[in-house]
Amino acid sequence: MYIYPENLKAKPMLWLWLLRDIAIIGVAALISVMALVQGVSMAPLVGTVLYAFLSIQVDGSSILDFLRRAACFLFLQQQKYEWRLEP
């Protein structure tokens, strides 16, 4: 039995993540565990957990989306301002 989502154009989700994020988290977790077993560092595991936390979707938006938009607004895209005098 398949239950259709309310919006058929919505992105596919599993629990709180998009399927794309689940795939990224899975591959990163595998690499992180392999690095931890080899004694390299714990940094990849911390990065994976941080990405998993930042990519949680709530009401169609995540913290990672907000940070991307904020970086584009503040640093990556030129802002255009037009000044005109009131007649």
NORMOTA-V206472 format. One record per residue. N is the residue number from 0. RES is the residue in three letters. SS is DSSP state (H for helix, E for strand, C for the rest). PHI is phi in whole degrees, 0 to 359 (none if undefined). D_CENTER is the distance of its C-alpha to the mean C-alpha in Angstrom with 2 decimals. Layout:
# NORMOTA-V206472
n=N res=RES ss=SS phi=PHI d_center=D_CENTER
n=N res=RES ss=SS phi=PHI d_center=D_CENTER
This chain:
# NORMOTA-V206472
n=0 res=MET ss=C phi=none d_center=29.84
n=1 res=TYR ss=C phi=244 d_center=26.75
n=2 res=ILE ss=C phi=258 d_center=25.56
n=3 res=TYR ss=C phi=284 d_center=24.29
n=4 res=PRO ss=C phi=289 d_center=21.45
n=5 res=GLU ss=C phi=299 d_center=22.65
n=6 res=ASN ss=C phi=247 d_center=21.06
n=7 res=LEU ss=C phi=291 d_center=21.64
n=8 res=LYS ss=C phi=264 d_center=19.30
n=9 res=ALA ss=C phi=290 d_center=16.25
n=10 res=LYS ss=C phi=287 d_center=13.44
n=11 res=PRO ss=C phi=291 d_center=14.32
n=12 res=MET ss=E phi=233 d_center=12.91
n=13 res=LEU ss=E phi=228 d_center=14.13
n=14 res=TRP ss=C phi=57 d_center=14.48
n=15 res=LEU ss=C phi=252 d_center=11.38
n=16 res=TRP ss=E phi=238 d_center=8.80
n=17 res=LEU ss=E phi=289 d_center=8.90
n=18 res=LEU ss=H phi=298 d_center=11.37
n=19 res=ARG ss=H phi=298 d_center=9.55
n=20 res=ASP ss=H phi=293 d_center=7.04
n=21 res=ILE ss=H phi=299 d_center=10.43
n=22 res=ALA ss=H phi=295 d_center=12.08
n=23 res=ILE ss=H phi=296 d_center=9.98
n=24 res=ILE ss=H phi=295 d_center=10.38
n=25 res=GLY ss=H phi=296 d_center=13.97
n=26 res=VAL ss=H phi=294 d_center=14.93
n=27 res=ALA ss=H phi=294 d_center=13.62
n=28 res=ALA ss=H phi=294 d_center=15.46
n=29 res=LEU ss=H phi=297 d_center=18.49
n=30 res=ILE ss=H phi=295 d_center=18.65
n=31 res=SER ss=H phi=295 d_center=18.22
n=32 res=VAL ss=H phi=293 d_center=21.03
n=33 res=MET ss=H phi=296 d_center=23.16
n=34 res=ALA ss=H phi=293 d_center=22.84
n=35 res=LEU ss=H phi=292 d_center=23.72
n=36 res=VAL ss=H phi=293 d_center=26.70
n=37 res=GLN ss=C phi=284 d_center=27.92
n=38 res=GLY ss=C phi=80 d_center=27.88
n=39 res=VAL ss=C phi=290 d_center=25.73
n=40 res=SER ss=C phi=188 d_center=23.47
n=41 res=MET ss=C phi=262 d_center=21.16
n=42 res=ALA ss=H phi=300 d_center=18.56
n=43 res=PRO ss=H phi=298 d_center=16.55
n=44 res=LEU ss=H phi=293 d_center=16.46
n=45 res=VAL ss=H phi=296 d_center=15.38
n=46 res=GLY ss=H phi=297 d_center=12.49
n=47 res=THR ss=H phi=295 d_center=11.47
n=48 res=VAL ss=H phi=295 d_center=11.94
n=49 res=LEU ss=H phi=296 d_center=10.07
n=50 res=TYR ss=H phi=297 d_center=6.82
n=51 res=ALA ss=H phi=298 d_center=7.85
n=52 res=PHE ss=H phi=290 d_center=8.62
n=53 res=LEU ss=H phi=288 d_center=5.81
n=54 res=SER ss=C phi=263 d_center=3.68
n=55 res=ILE ss=C phi=295 d_center=7.22
n=56 res=GLN ss=C phi=266 d_center=8.27
n=57 res=VAL ss=E phi=230 d_center=11.48
n=58 res=ASP ss=C phi=56 d_center=13.69
n=59 res=GLY ss=C phi=81 d_center=11.37
n=60 res=SER ss=E phi=220 d_center=8.94
n=61 res=SER ss=C phi=232 d_center=6.36
n=62 res=ILE ss=H phi=296 d_center=7.00
n=63 res=LEU ss=H phi=296 d_center=4.22
n=64 res=ASP ss=H phi=298 d_center=5.84
n=65 res=PHE ss=H phi=298 d_center=8.95
n=66 res=LEU ss=H phi=294 d_center=8.94
n=67 res=ARG ss=H phi=296 d_center=8.63
n=68 res=ARG ss=H phi=295 d_center=11.38
n=69 res=ALA ss=H phi=294 d_center=13.31
n=70 res=ALA ss=H phi=295 d_center=13.50
n=71 res=CYS ss=H phi=296 d_center=14.71
n=72 res=PHE ss=H phi=293 d_center=17.13
n=73 res=LEU ss=H phi=274 d_center=18.46
n=74 res=PHE ss=H phi=236 d_center=18.63
n=75 res=LEU ss=H phi=264 d_center=17.90
n=76 res=GLN ss=C phi=244 d_center=19.74
n=77 res=GLN ss=C phi=285 d_center=23.34
n=78 res=GLN ss=C phi=267 d_center=24.34
n=79 res=LYS ss=C phi=245 d_center=27.59
n=80 res=TYR ss=C phi=240 d_center=30.09
n=81 res=GLU ss=C phi=241 d_center=33.43
n=82 res=TRP ss=C phi=256 d_center=36.27
n=83 res=ARG ss=C phi=219 d_center=39.28
n=84 res=LEU ss=C phi=274 d_center=42.32
n=85 res=GLU ss=C phi=285 d_center=43.27
n=86 res=PRO ss=C phi=286 d_center=46.63
